[in-house]
Amino acid sequence: MESKLTPITTTFVTTASAATSTDPPVISTASTSTSTTTDDVANDDTEHKFKASCIDTETQTSPFTDNSIDEMNKRKENYEQYCKELVKYICSIYNDHLVNSSQNCETFIVSPDSFELTNISKVFSLLEKFSVKFNEYKTNSDNFQSMYSTLVNSLQQKHAESQLYHERLQHSLNELNEVRKHREEAEILVNSLREQLNVKQMEADNIVKQSLLMNETISASTKFVDQSSKMNFEEETSNEEKLIAEIQRLQAHLVEMEESYTSEAVIAENREVELRSRLNEVEKSLAQLKDSCTTTDTQLQTAYSERDDALKHLEASRREVLDLKESLKTLQTVLDNFQRSKFNMHHLLFL
């Protein structure tokens, strides 16, 4: 019997033998420690043997009627039958526990026929073994409770981390949107400067054309002066002075226009170089933000996976603890009934 009960890791029964034959045995709960020992069972067995011998002596010296003897025998048979039913129920709970456990337990199935319970001492011996297993269950139950608390704390921590990752990701997305907005503004500014540069280029082309026209006009005027010098020197001189003044004015205007165009072209070119530099910096910052977003997404997925695993483990542990508590409650009720019946039987036997 003892070797078959070895693989039990969580059993729910614990008893304490009575101090005297008239005191009822104590049933310890999950919050108290067991008080049954081998010496208590041995003392109880010796005490019952002594009282049985006293009863035999009284039977030899005292006259009993046939009805009294039959009643005593009937009570004894009922008591033994009750003990057998209790053992059968305990074996049923034990076998159900082995079947529900994940380990291979076919060799540890217990049959009620393997027990021989003919007196109270054997019942207490069996209950004492279950008491030891109950202590193991209590330790395992405490471990499960600690594991449950650890899993709850871990789940809360993972939830906080996931929220932190979500906030970081949201902040990174906001920064990314700002960078995109700045980039669009920079592109719009570059396009505007390019349009202005094209306009200035067209104006410069027009100035060159005007310069060519002025040169042609000067050449024509020079020819006209040469031709008219022969006709009227004074008129030619006057016209020449006017033409020279006009030419000088036109040349000065042309030089001024060229200088203005050159200055504006240099400024536009410097502005374009500066904008290109800023655009490169914005693109580098955008690439870094993309890498940061990718890393944050990976960390967030890992946190969600760990949270799901912790939830599954927590749910499995919770179901196992509930099953163990339900079995403990059922067996505690049976033991209470057994203790009350045993107390009544003791009281009837020794009246």
C-alpha positions as CSV (number, residue, x, y, z in Angstrom):
1,M,0.0,0.0,0.0
2,E,2.7,2.5,0.9
3,S,4.7,1.8,-2.2
4,K,1.7,2.4,-4.4
5,L,1.0,5.8,-2.7
6,T,4.5,7.1,-3.3
7,P,3.8,9.0,-6.6
8,I,1.1,11.1,-5.0
9,T,2.1,14.8,-4.9
10,T,-1.1,16.4,-3.8
11,T,-3.5,14.6,-1.4
12,F,-6.1,16.4,0.7
13,V,-6.6,14.2,3.9
14,T,-5.0,14.6,7.3
15,T,-6.1,13.3,10.6
16,A,-5.0,13.3,14.2
17,S,-5.6,10.3,16.5
18,A,-7.7,10.8,19.6
19,A,-6.1,11.3,22.9
20,T,-8.6,9.0,24.6
21,S,-11.1,6.5,23.3
22,T,-14.0,8.8,23.9
23,D,-12.5,12.0,22.3
24,P,-13.3,12.4,18.6
25,P,-10.4,12.6,16.2
26,V,-9.4,16.1,14.9
27,I,-9.6,17.0,11.2
28,S,-7.0,19.6,10.3
29,T,-7.7,22.2,7.6
30,A,-5.5,23.8,5.0
31,S,-4.5,26.6,7.4
32,T,-3.3,24.2,10.3
33,S,-0.6,21.7,10.5
34,T,-1.3,17.9,11.1
35,S,-0.6,16.4,14.5
36,T,-0.8,12.7,13.6
37,T,2.3,10.6,14.3
38,T,3.2,7.0,14.2
39,D,3.5,6.9,18.0
40,D,-0.1,8.3,18.3
41,V,-1.4,5.6,16.0
42,A,0.5,2.9,17.9
43,N,-0.7,4.2,21.3
44,D,-4.2,4.3,19.9
45,D,-3.9,0.8,18.7
46,T,-2.6,-0.4,22.1
47,E,-5.4,1.5,23.9
48,H,-8.0,-0.1,21.7
49,K,-6.5,-3.6,22.2
50,F,-6.5,-3.0,26.0
51,K,-10.2,-1.9,25.9
52,A,-11.1,-4.8,23.7
53,S,-9.5,-7.2,26.3
54,C,-11.5,-5.4,29.0
55,I,-14.6,-5.9,27.0
56,D,-13.8,-9.6,26.5
57,T,-13.2,-9.9,30.3
58,E,-16.5,-8.2,31.0
59,T,-18.2,-10.5,28.4
60,Q,-16.8,-13.5,30.3
61,T,-17.9,-12.2,33.7
62,S,-21.1,-10.3,32.8
63,P,-24.2,-12.0,31.5
64,F,-25.2,-10.7,28.0
65,T,-28.4,-11.5,26.3
66,D,-28.4,-12.8,22.7
67,N,-30.0,-9.6,21.5
68,S,-27.2,-7.5,23.0
69,I,-24.6,-9.7,21.3
70,D,-26.4,-9.5,18.0
71,E,-26.7,-5.7,18.3
72,M,-23.0,-5.4,19.0
73,N,-22.0,-7.6,16.1
74,K,-24.4,-5.7,13.8
75,R,-22.8,-2.4,14.9
76,K,-19.4,-3.8,14.3
77,E,-20.3,-5.0,10.8
78,N,-21.9,-1.6,10.0
79,Y,-18.7,0.2,11.2
80,E,-16.5,-2.1,9.1
81,Q,-18.7,-1.5,6.1
82,Y,-18.5,2.3,6.6
83,C,-14.7,2.0,6.8
84,K,-14.6,0.1,3.6
85,E,-16.8,2.7,1.8
86,L,-14.5,5.4,3.1
87,V,-11.4,3.6,1.8
88,K,-13.2,3.1,-1.5
89,Y,-14.0,6.8,-1.8
90,I,-10.4,7.8,-0.9
91,C,-9.1,5.4,-3.5
92,S,-11.5,6.9,-6.0
93,I,-10.2,10.4,-5.4
94,Y,-6.6,9.2,-5.5
95,N,-7.1,7.4,-8.8
96,D,-9.0,10.4,-10.3
97,H,-6.1,12.6,-9.3
98,L,-3.6,10.2,-11.0
99,V,-5.7,10.1,-14.2
100,N,-6.0,13.9,-14.3
101,S,-2.3,14.4,-13.8
102,S,0.1,14.6,-16.8
103,Q,2.5,11.8,-15.6
104,N,2.2,8.1,-16.6
105,C,0.4,6.6,-13.6
106,E,-1.0,3.3,-14.9
107,T,1.2,1.3,-12.4
108,F,0.0,3.4,-9.5
109,I,-3.8,2.8,-9.7
110,V,-5.1,1.7,-6.3
111,S,-8.0,-0.8,-5.8
112,P,-10.1,-0.8,-2.6
113,D,-9.8,-4.6,-2.6
114,S,-6.1,-4.3,-1.8
115,F,-6.9,-2.9,1.7
116,E,-7.8,-5.0,4.7
117,L,-9.4,-2.7,7.2
118,T,-10.7,-4.9,10.1
119,N,-10.1,-2.5,12.9
120,I,-9.8,1.2,13.7
121,S,-6.0,1.2,13.8
122,K,-5.7,0.4,10.2
123,V,-8.1,3.2,9.2
124,F,-5.9,5.6,11.2
125,S,-2.8,4.2,9.5
126,L,-4.3,4.9,6.1
127,L,-5.4,8.3,7.1
128,E,-2.0,9.1,8.5
129,K,-0.5,8.3,5.1
130,F,-2.9,10.6,3.5
131,S,-2.1,13.2,6.1
132,V,1.6,13.2,5.0
133,K,0.4,13.6,1.4
134,F,-1.8,16.5,2.4
135,N,1.3,18.3,3.8
136,E,2.9,17.8,0.4
137,Y,-0.2,19.2,-1.3
138,K,-0.2,22.2,1.1
139,T,3.4,22.9,0.2
140,N,2.6,22.6,-3.5
141,S,-0.5,24.8,-3.1
142,D,1.7,27.5,-1.5
143,N,4.1,27.1,-4.4
144,F,1.2,27.4,-6.9
145,Q,0.0,30.5,-5.1
146,S,3.5,32.0,-5.2
147,M,3.8,31.2,-8.9
148,Y,0.3,32.7,-9.4
149,S,1.4,36.0,-7.7
150,T,4.7,36.0,-9.7
151,L,2.8,35.5,-13.0
152,V,0.4,38.3,-12.1
153,N,3.3,40.7,-11.3
154,S,5.1,39.6,-14.5
155,L,1.9,40.2,-16.5
156,Q,1.5,43.7,-15.0
157,Q,5.1,44.5,-15.8
158,K,4.7,43.3,-19.4
159,H,1.6,45.3,-19.7
160,A,3.4,48.4,-18.4
161,E,6.3,47.7,-20.8
162,S,3.9,47.3,-23.7
163,Q,2.2,50.7,-22.9
164,L,5.7,52.3,-22.7
165,Y,6.6,50.8,-26.1
166,H,3.3,52.1,-27.5
167,E,4.0,55.6,-26.2
168,R,7.5,55.5,-27.6
169,L,6.2,54.3,-31.0
170,Q,3.6,57.1,-31.0
171,H,6.2,59.7,-30.2
172,S,8.4,58.3,-33.0
173,L,5.5,58.5,-35.4
174,N,4.8,62.1,-34.4
175,E,8.5,62.9,-35.0
176,L,8.4,61.1,-38.3
177,N,5.3,63.1,-39.4
178,E,7.1,66.4,-38.4
179,V,10.2,65.4,-40.4
180,R,8.0,64.6,-43.4
181,K,6.2,67.9,-43.0
182,H,9.6,69.8,-42.9
183,R,10.8,67.8,-45.9
184,E,7.7,68.7,-47.9
185,E,8.2,72.4,-47.0
186,A,11.8,72.2,-48.1
187,E,10.8,70.6,-51.4
188,I,8.3,73.4,-51.9
189,L,10.9,76.0,-51.2
190,V,13.4,74.4,-53.5
191,N,10.8,74.3,-56.3
192,S,10.0,77.9,-55.7
193,L,13.7,78.9,-55.9
194,R,14.1,76.9,-59.1
195,E,11.2,78.8,-60.6
196,Q,12.7,82.1,-59.5
197,L,16.1,81.0,-61.0
198,N,14.4,80.1,-64.3
199,V,12.7,83.5,-64.3
200,K,16.1,85.2,-63.7
201,Q,17.6,83.1,-66.4
202,M,15.0,84.3,-68.8
203,E,15.5,87.9,-67.8
204,A,19.3,87.5,-68.3
205,D,18.6,86.1,-71.8
206,N,16.4,89.0,-72.5
207,I,19.2,91.4,-71.4
208,V,21.7,89.7,-73.6
209,K,19.3,90.0,-76.5
210,Q,18.8,93.7,-75.7
211,S,22.6,94.1,-75.6
212,L,22.9,92.5,-79.0
213,L,20.3,94.9,-80.3
214,M,22.1,97.8,-78.7
215,N,25.3,96.8,-80.4
216,E,23.6,96.6,-83.7
217,T,22.1,100.0,-83.0
218,I,25.5,101.3,-82.2
219,S,26.9,99.9,-85.3
220,A,24.1,101.4,-87.4
221,S,24.5,104.7,-85.6
222,T,28.3,104.6,-86.3
223,K,27.6,104.0,-89.9
224,F,25.1,106.7,-90.0
225,V,27.6,109.1,-88.4
226,D,30.2,108.3,-91.0
227,Q,27.8,108.8,-93.8
228,S,26.4,112.1,-92.4
229,S,29.8,113.5,-91.5
230,K,30.4,114.3,-95.0
231,M,27.1,116.2,-95.3
232,N,27.0,118.3,-92.2
233,F,29.9,118.3,-89.8
234,E,28.2,120.4,-87.1
235,E,25.1,118.4,-87.2
236,E,27.2,115.3,-87.3
237,T,29.1,116.4,-84.3
238,S,25.9,117.2,-82.4
239,N,24.4,113.9,-83.3
240,E,27.6,112.1,-82.5
241,E,27.7,113.6,-79.0
242,K,24.0,112.6,-78.5
243,L,24.7,109.1,-79.8
244,I,27.8,108.8,-77.6
245,A,25.9,109.9,-74.6
246,E,23.1,107.4,-75.4
247,I,25.7,104.7,-76.0
248,Q,27.3,105.4,-72.6
249,R,24.0,105.4,-70.9
250,L,23.0,102.1,-72.5
251,Q,26.4,100.6,-71.7
252,A,26.1,101.8,-68.1
253,H,22.6,100.3,-67.9
254,L,23.8,97.0,-69.4
255,V,26.7,96.8,-66.9
256,E,24.3,97.5,-64.0
257,M,21.9,94.8,-65.3
258,E,24.7,92.3,-65.6
259,E,26.0,93.0,-62.1
260,S,22.5,92.7,-60.7
261,Y,21.8,89.4,-62.5
262,T,25.2,88.0,-61.4
263,S,24.6,89.0,-57.7
264,E,21.1,87.5,-57.7
265,A,22.4,84.3,-59.5
266,V,25.1,83.9,-56.8
267,I,22.6,84.4,-54.0
268,A,20.2,81.9,-55.5
269,E,23.0,79.4,-56.0
270,N,24.1,79.7,-52.4
271,R,20.5,79.4,-51.2
272,E,20.1,76.2,-53.3
273,V,23.3,74.7,-51.8
274,E,22.1,75.5,-48.3
275,L,18.7,73.9,-49.0
276,R,20.3,70.8,-50.4
277,S,22.4,70.4,-47.3
278,R,19.4,70.8,-45.1
279,L,17.5,68.3,-47.2
280,N,20.3,65.8,-46.8
281,E,20.2,66.2,-43.0
282,V,16.4,65.8,-43.0
283,E,16.8,62.6,-45.0
284,K,19.4,61.2,-42.6
285,S,17.2,62.0,-39.7
286,L,14.2,60.3,-41.4
287,A,16.3,57.1,-42.0
288,Q,17.3,57.1,-38.3
289,L,13.7,57.5,-37.2
290,K,12.6,54.6,-39.6
291,D,15.3,52.3,-37.9
292,S,14.1,53.4,-34.5
293,C,10.5,52.6,-35.4
294,T,11.5,49.2,-36.7
295,T,13.3,48.4,-33.5
296,T,10.4,49.6,-31.4
297,D,7.9,47.4,-33.4
298,T,10.1,44.4,-32.8
299,Q,10.3,45.0,-29.1
300,L,6.5,45.6,-28.9
301,Q,5.8,42.3,-30.7
302,T,8.2,40.4,-28.3
303,A,6.4,42.0,-25.3
304,Y,3.0,41.0,-26.7
305,S,4.2,37.4,-27.3
306,E,5.6,37.2,-23.7
307,R,2.4,38.6,-22.3
308,D,0.3,35.9,-24.2
309,D,2.6,33.1,-22.9
310,A,2.3,34.4,-19.3
311,L,-1.5,34.6,-19.6
312,K,-1.7,31.0,-20.9
313,H,0.5,29.8,-18.0
314,L,-1.5,31.8,-15.5
315,E,-4.8,30.3,-16.7
316,A,-3.5,26.8,-16.6
317,S,-2.2,27.3,-13.0
318,R,-5.5,28.9,-11.9
319,R,-7.5,25.9,-13.3
320,E,-5.3,23.5,-11.5
321,V,-5.6,25.3,-8.2
322,L,-9.4,25.5,-8.5
323,D,-9.5,21.7,-9.2
324,L,-7.3,21.0,-6.2
325,K,-9.4,23.2,-3.9
326,E,-12.6,21.5,-5.0
327,S,-11.2,18.0,-4.4
328,L,-10.0,19.2,-0.9
329,K,-13.4,20.5,0.0
330,T,-15.1,17.2,-1.1
331,L,-12.7,15.0,0.8
332,Q,-12.9,17.3,3.9
333,T,-16.6,16.8,4.0
334,V,-16.3,13.1,3.8
335,L,-13.8,13.0,6.6
336,D,-16.0,15.2,8.8
337,N,-18.8,12.7,8.3
338,F,-16.4,9.8,9.1
339,Q,-15.2,11.5,12.3
340,R,-18.7,12.1,13.5
341,S,-19.7,8.5,12.7
342,K,-16.5,7.2,14.4
343,F,-17.2,9.3,17.5
344,N,-20.8,7.9,17.6
345,M,-19.6,4.4,17.2
346,H,-17.0,4.8,20.0
347,H,-19.7,6.2,22.2
348,L,-22.0,3.2,21.5
349,L,-19.2,0.6,21.8
350,F,-18.1,1.8,25.2
351,L,-21.4,2.6,26.8
